[in-house]
Amino acid sequence: MVGEIKQRLLELINEKAVELNCKILTIEIMPDHTHLFIQGKPSLSPNYIIGQIKGKTSKVLRKEFSFLMKMPTLWTRSYFVSTAGKVSQFVIQKYIAEQYNHK
């Protein structure tokens, strides 16, 4: 995810977060994956939030950038979820920024 695709992905994730009434605290889009630190209502499961974001972004990006249709899927089914209860928001944001800087 680079260039125009990266920019459009960022827009779409932000749009979906607003629709879900979630707040993006940190996001870093890498060429082959994305780190997203998001705050959602307790009534929304992490699985639901991720599914909604992946579903919308895949559908729109593949429609707008037709060469992405050559890929079997845009996203894998896998993702990692954790809560921020034991560490501060700052620590998580720093970790995500460091991941981007190592690429």
Buried (B, 14 or more C-beta within 10 A) or exposed (E): BEEEBBEBBBEBBEBBBEEBEBEBBBBBBBEEBBBBBBEBEEEBEBEEBBBBBBEBBBEBBBEEEEEBEEEEEBBEEEBEEEEEEEEEEEEBBEEBEEEEEEE
